[in-house]
Amino acid sequence: MIISWLGHASFIIETAGKTIITDPFDERSGYTPWQQPVDIATVSHDHWDHNAVHVLQGNPKIIKEAGQFNFPQITITGFSSWHDKNHGADRGSNNIYKIMAEDISLVHLGDQGAHLETELIAQIGQVDILFTPVGGKFTLDAEDAFQVIQQLNPKIVIPMHFQTPHLSFKLAPVEAFTCRFNQVIKLPFLEVNRDKITDSLQIIVLDYTTRSS
């Protein structure tokens, strides 16, 4: 499995012979939209910087709701959650997606804006790799993300949705989150299999400039 960060909340996950993209954006984000064919796209919510399925190549299957979606060697489960701390009154709903492939569980929090409720934590279950927003303002900030990590107990955490030189609007920098940990690994992309996932928490920051198109 190879995981690449395209910027914001968008990742390319290459697994089981398929290419999955999460929360695609268009050029208004400041990042370069992905221009290679994809097979599956997950959309956490209908905001322009997360739902730009019109830019995608390859006629992918679009998943933008809760429920279970089965593909050969891949299962994706969507869970309804909130984009804010007022049960959606400020920014509406959000979908969290759990992707199971190669005996690895990946959870993409989308634009999660609040700590997770006990029932939702139980529904999500085991998490090997967690993609969490950390930039605040519209989503979890650094402290909130730290608390959600305690709730879900993942093995690998990949922060997303934070300020970079290319982002077209202001969020907090990733360092507000990573400074809470003694060791942070920076990689151009993550190549991982079941044997590489240990019991020790790893914080991995991916470089969005690599494999961006």
C-alpha positions in Angstrom: 0.0 0.0 0.0 1.3 3.4 -0.9 -0.2 6.6 0.5 0.5 10.1 -0.9 -0.7 13.5 0.2 -2.1 15.8 -2.4 -2.7 18.7 0.0 -5.5 19.7 2.3 -7.6 16.5 3.1 -6.8 14.7 -0.1 -4.8 11.6 -0.3 -4.1 9.0 -3.0 -4.2 5.4 -1.6 -2.9 2.8 -3.9 -3.9 -0.7 -2.7 -5.3 -4.0 -4.0 -4.8 -2.9 -7.5 -7.1 0.2 -7.1 -6.5 3.9 -6.6 -8.5 5.7 -4.0 -8.7 9.4 -3.6 -10.1 11.2 -0.5 -11.7 14.6 -0.5 -10.7 15.9 -4.0 -10.3 19.6 -4.4 -10.1 22.0 -7.4 -7.6 24.7 -8.2 -9.3 27.2 -5.8 -7.6 25.4 -2.9 -4.2 26.6 -4.1 -3.1 23.0 -4.7 -2.8 21.2 -8.0 -5.8 18.8 -8.6 -4.9 15.2 -9.2 -4.9 14.4 -12.9 -4.4 10.7 -13.1 -7.3 8.1 -13.3 -8.8 6.9 -10.0 -11.1 4.1 -9.2 -12.8 5.2 -6.0 -13.3 8.7 -4.4 -14.6 9.4 -0.9 -16.2 12.8 -0.1 -16.6 13.8 3.5 -19.0 16.6 2.8 -20.2 19.0 0.1 -17.8 21.9 0.5 -15.8 22.9 -2.6 -12.4 22.1 -1.1 -13.5 18.5 -0.4 -16.0 17.5 -3.1 -14.5 18.4 -6.4 -15.3 15.1 -8.1 -15.8 16.9 -11.4 -12.0 17.2 -11.8 -11.4 13.4 -11.4 -10.3 11.2 -14.3 -11.3 7.6 -14.9 -15.0 7.5 -14.0 -14.5 6.6 -10.4 -17.1 5.2 -8.0 -18.1 8.2 -5.8 -18.8 7.6 -2.1 -20.4 10.5 -0.2 -22.6 9.0 2.4 -22.7 6.7 5.4 -22.9 2.9 4.9 -20.7 0.0 3.7 -19.3 -0.2 0.2 -17.6 -3.4 -0.9 -15.0 -3.8 -3.6 -12.6 -6.7 -4.4 -10.2 -6.8 -1.4 -11.4 -3.4 -0.2 -14.2 -2.4 2.1 -15.1 1.2 2.8 -17.5 2.1 5.6 -18.8 5.6 6.1 -19.9 7.0 9.5 -22.0 10.1 10.0 -20.5 12.8 12.2 -20.3 16.5 12.7 -18.4 19.3 11.1 -18.6 21.5 14.2 -19.1 21.3 18.0 -22.8 22.2 17.8 -24.0 19.0 16.2 -24.0 20.5 12.7 -25.7 23.8 13.5 -22.7 25.8 12.4 -21.3 23.8 9.4 -23.4 20.8 8.9 -22.6 17.1 8.8 -19.4 15.2 8.0 -18.6 11.6 6.9 -15.7 9.7 8.4 -14.5 6.8 6.2 -12.9 3.6 7.3 -11.0 1.8 4.5 -10.0 -1.8 5.0 -7.4 -3.2 2.6 -4.4 -5.5 2.9 -5.4 -6.3 6.5 -4.9 -2.6 7.4 -7.6 -0.2 8.7 -7.3 3.4 7.6 -9.7 6.1 9.0 -10.1 9.4 7.3 -11.8 12.0 9.5 -12.7 14.4 6.7 -13.6 17.8 8.2 -14.4 16.4 11.6 -15.0 19.3 13.9 -15.7 17.8 17.3 -14.5 15.0 19.6 -16.0 11.6 18.8 -19.0 10.3 20.7 -18.6 7.0 22.6 -21.0 5.2 20.2 -19.1 6.4 17.2 -15.8 5.3 18.6 -17.1 1.8 19.1 -18.5 1.7 15.6 -15.2 2.7 14.1 -13.3 0.1 16.0 -9.6 -0.6 15.4 -7.6 2.0 13.6 -4.1 1.4 12.2 -3.7 4.6 10.2 -5.6 7.8 11.1 -5.8 10.9 8.8 -6.8 13.8 11.1 -7.3 17.5 10.5 -5.2 19.6 12.8 -5.5 23.2 11.4 -8.5 24.4 13.4 -10.9 27.2 12.3 -13.2 24.9 10.3 -12.1 21.5 11.9 -10.3 20.0 14.8 -7.4 22.1 16.0 -4.1 20.7 17.4 -5.5 20.1 20.9 -8.7 18.5 19.6 -6.8 16.2 17.3 -4.6 15.2 20.1 -7.7 14.2 22.1 -9.2 12.3 19.2 -6.0 10.3 18.9 -6.4 9.3 22.6 -10.0 8.2 21.7 -9.1 6.1 18.7 -5.6 4.9 19.7 -4.2 4.5 16.1 -0.8 3.2 15.3 0.1 5.8 12.7 -1.2 9.4 12.5 -1.0 11.5 9.4 -2.0 15.1 9.9 -3.9 17.0 7.2 -5.9 20.2 6.7 -3.3 22.6 7.9 -1.5 25.7 6.6 1.0 25.4 3.8 2.5 28.0 1.5 0.1 27.0 -1.3 -3.2 26.9 0.6 -5.5 29.7 -0.5 -6.9 30.4 3.0 -5.5 30.5 6.5 -5.3 27.6 8.9 -2.9 26.8 11.8 0.5 25.3 10.8 1.1 21.6 11.3 3.8 22.4 13.9 1.1 23.4 16.4 0.2 19.7 16.3 3.5 18.0 15.8 5.2 19.9 18.7 3.2 17.8 21.1 5.2 14.7 20.1 8.8 13.7 20.8 9.4 12.2 17.4 7.9 13.1 14.0 8.7 11.4 10.8 8.7 13.3 7.5 8.3 11.3 4.3 7.6 12.0 0.6 5.0 9.2 0.7 4.2 6.3 2.9 4.7 2.7 1.7 3.3 0.4 4.3 2.2 -3.2 4.9 0.8 -5.1 7.9 4.3 -6.1 9.1 5.4 -2.4 9.2 2.7 -1.4 11.7 4.0 -1.6 15.2 2.4 -0.9 18.6 4.3 2.3 19.0 2.5 5.5 17.9 4.1 7.1 14.8 3.4 10.6 13.7 4.1 10.9 10.0 4.0 14.2 8.0 3.8 13.6 4.2 5.2 16.0 1.6 2.4 17.1 -0.7 4.8 18.2 -3.4 5.8 14.7 -4.2 3.7 12.5 -6.6 1.2 15.4 -6.9 0.2 14.6 -10.5 
